[in-house]
Amino acid sequence: MKKILDYLKASFPLLSVAGLVIGAILGYIYYIKVGCVSGTCAIQSNPYMMTIYGAVLGYLLFDLFARRKKKPVREDPGSEN
């Protein structure tokens, strides 16, 4: 069980998951408050699409601020002069 939790923590940083959830909530709120009354808007007239769209945007926005581990720089052995 510990291996699964460690894998999930490494795969899905907390900040990105928070962005996903917050984005989904804000997408649904946007559908309720603004939405598209006529039904001709492809994304805004459907609550499911607007929630998914908000979740994706929230994930991408919050993922910009997530810290990444730096990979060690390997030197090419053939580049010595």
Secondary structure as GFF3:
##gff-version 3
##sequence-region A 1 81
A	DSSP	alpha_helix	2	11	.	.	.	ID=ss1
A	DSSP	alpha_helix	14	33	.	.	.	ID=ss2
A	DSSP	alpha_helix	47	63	.	.	.	ID=ss3
A	DSSP	three_ten_helix	77	79	.	.	.	ID=ss4
###
